[in-house]
Every structure is written in structure tokens, then in C-alpha cells.
Amino acid sequence: MAKTAKSSSGAGGAGGASGHGGTSGPTTAATVALLRAGVAFTPHAYQHNDAATDFGAEAAAALSIEPGRVFKTLMVETDKGLAIGIVSVSSMLDVKALAGVLGAKRASMADKAVAERKSGYVVGGISPFGQKTPLPTVLDALALDYPTIYVSGGRRGFDVEVAPADLLSVTGGITAVIRR
């Protein structure tokens, strides 16, 4: 995985990614947050198909990686406020389990407009890094089975590969079983 070091020429978006080496990708709020945190990550840009609705499966296929290593960032609304649940694209988020981990009595998926406004990203490109409003974050424990996982880099067609421990460090998140 790339270290936060020398710059590489950008490709795949507005402005090139720099400061992390490795595969080129766009500079996003997510990559800026990762660079500021000084954690290692590898950007992976791919051609997004506008007709795609299963963004995680699209990323796994485009990047030729096991779907279990691609994780989706989902915003939920609980009776204690908004929160982030991150689960593998091969799983479903168990909102009741997430609510329990957060000490909430109930939870449901946040409205798309709320998720986009609070994160600063479009659905299908919501990254756990660099969100406009930092929220309590829970990473499904399955992520710890892998040395690195892939999450959205802040836009459709762009993922970042990062160690689960680094994701938790940057987001202030915790791990728990939140999948079904």
C-alpha cells in the first residue's frame, strides 16, 4: 500500500491526487483527510457506469477484488442522532445492531438528501473520511479479517484502500458486528 509521501500525477477526476504515491486518483475531501492524518492509503479510480445502482458491486468488479473487501458507508438516523455504519457490500447493515452499539433504541436509514448534506458527498460516493459533519462511526468487525479494505474515496468511481485500524483511527470509530 502506498505511504503518504511523494506526489503522483492525477487521473480520473478534477485535480490529480497527490502526496500519497501509488495509483492516481482525484483529490477529494477524503484523500485530503487521509493525507492530513498521515495514514497510508492507495487510491483506486475506475470508470463508473451511470446506470449502476449497486455501487459496491460495481467497484469490486471494476477493481477485480473480492466483494467482501469492499465496504459501503451508510448513514443512519437513530433516536440519539445521525451515525455511520460501514459494512461489506456482500452484507446488509443490521440497523438494530448498530442502534444497540450506539446505545440507541431505534435506527433507520437516513434520508438520501440528509446523507448527502451531512456528508458532503453524493450517495454511492459517501466516504467515511472527510465528511462535512463528523459522526459516530461503527465499522463491521468483518473488516478486521483483512489487512486492507476498500471504501469510497469521496465520489462514484473512486475507492481508497486502507487498513481497518487506520480507518478507525481517522474516523474515531469502533468495531462491532453490525451486519446480517
N, C-alpha and C positions, 0 to 999 in steps of 0.2 A: 504494500500500500504506500502511496505517496506520503511524504512528510511535508510539513509546512516549510517550504524552502524556496527554491528558485522559481521563477516565473516560466510559464509555457504559453505559447501563442494560443489565442482563443479561437473557438469554433462553436457553432451551434447556438448562437443567440446574440443578444445585444451586449456587446462588450465581451472580451475574452476573459476566461478565468485566469487568475494569476496568483502566484505566491504559494502554490501547493504542488507544482510539478505534476507529472503523470498525464493522463488523458485530458484533453482540452474539454472545456465546458463553459457555459456562460457564468458571468459573475452575478450572483443573486444575494439577497439578504441572508440566505442560508450559508452560502460559501463565505461571505464576509464574517458571519458569526463564528464559523469554524476556524477561519484564519485568526480572528481576534482571540479565540480560546487557545490557539496554538496546538490543536489536535491534528493528527494525521487523518487524511481522507483522500479518496480517489474519486474524481468526477467521472460520470459516465453519461454522455449525451447520446441520444438515439432519435431517429425520425419518428415523431409522434403522428399517429393517424387520427385525424379529426373525427372520424366515425367511431373510434374506440370509446367504449364506456367502462370497460374493466381495465383501469389504468395499470394496476399492479401486474395483471397477467400480460398486458402489452409490454411492460418493462422487462419482465422475466424472459419473454420470448425474444424481444429485440436484443437483449444483452446476453442471451444464451446461458442463463443461470437458472438454478433450481428455484421454483416459485417460493419454496419455504424460506429462502434467504431474502426475499423482497418483502418489506414491511410497509403497511399503509398507516398513515397518520390520520386519525379520526377525532373530530371534536364532538364532545357530548355535553349535554346540559343536565346538571344534577340539581337537587334541591339545595346544594351548597355552592353552586356556581358552575361555570364552564370548566372543562378539563380536557386533556388529550389522552387518548388510548392508542397505543401503537401495537398492531398485531400483524402477523404474517398474512400475505394475500391469499394463502391457502387455508386460512381460518376465518372465522367470523368473530367479531367483537362481542363478548358477553357483557352487555351493559350493566346487568345486575351485579356481576362480579366486580366490575370497575367501580360501581357505586359503593359497594361494600368496602373495597380497598380504600376509598376516599372518605369513608365514614358518612356517606350519604344514604338516604333511604330509597331514593329512586333516581333513575337516569334515563335519558333518551338521546337519540342522535340530535345534534344541534341543527337548526335550520341552515340550509346551504348559504344563504345571504349572511347570516351571523358568522358562520365559519369563515367565510371569505373576508368579511370586515375585520374580525378579531385577529385572524392570522396574517392578513395582508397578501394572501395567496389565493389562486383560483382552485376550486375543487378539482382533484386529480393532480394537483401540483403543491398541495399543502405539505410543507416540510416541518419537522419538529424543531428546526433551527431557525433563528432569526425572525420569529413571529412578532407581529406588532404588539400583541398583548401576551406576555409570558403567562402560561397557565400550568396548573399542576399536571404532571406528565407521568403516565404509567406505561412501561414497556413490558410486553408479554414476556414471561420467563423463557419461552422457547428461543428467544434471541440469544440467550447465553449458551446455546448449543453450538453456535457458530463463532469463528474468530472475527468475522466481519459480517455486517448485514447491509442491505441496500434500502435507502429511504429516499423520498423525493428531495431533490435539490432545490426546490422552490419554483419549478414550472413543469408543465407536462413535457415529457421527452427528455428529462434530465434527472438522474438519480445520483446520489453520493454514496460511496461505500465507506463505512465507518465501523470501528469496533463498538460493540454494545456498551462497554464501560465508558467510552468517550461520549456516546450519545447521552448516557445518564449523567455524566459529569457536566456537559454543556447545558443540558436542559434542567438539571436539578431533579431529574426523575427518579423513580423507583421501579423495581420489577415485581411482578406478581403474575399469577395465572389469570388472564383476562380473556381467554379465547374459548370458543366452543366449536 
